[in-house]
């Protein structure tokens, strides 16, 4: 089933995917809720998050959802509203590789399923950002391979639901599905 207005933006690190998604949200003409999934673990990452914050329009509502992304989407998605989720990559890290070194969450699979269901049911415009990390060499280590596999599967599930899918490369949008 194709969601009414679900766009999936995927690309590598620093490919321009977040900036492109933000431009799409701004161009929608709708009120925007930005759902941030990151958990800040160090100063370098805090600087990256601050770069994103500084770029966002002040009138956008910001919701932090490091774990309950399905609940945050369900609460924010409504007709005549745009929800931008940035990003699935960091959310999955929070579930499978928590920054405090804890074991993966026991409810990770259920949270993934709940998020996919929330995307399928969401009203309004939804833009989901994720990284494409499966184009390189097979990573060493079972934990990293598991993470890469799970993100690849999640990306496939969201892309299947999306009416629009775009791959960002070197700041350029390559339309995979639908169009913008």
Buried (B, 14 or more C-beta within 10 A) or exposed (E): EEBEBBBBBBBBEEBBBBBBBBEBBBEBEBBBBBBBBBBBEEEEBEEEBEEBEEEBEEEBEEBEBBBBBBBBBBBBBBEEBBBBBBBBBBBBBBBBBBBEEEEBBEEBEEBBEBBBBBBBEBBBBBBBBBBBBEEEEEBEEEEEEBBBEBBBEBBEBBBBBBBBBBBBEEEEBEEBBBEE
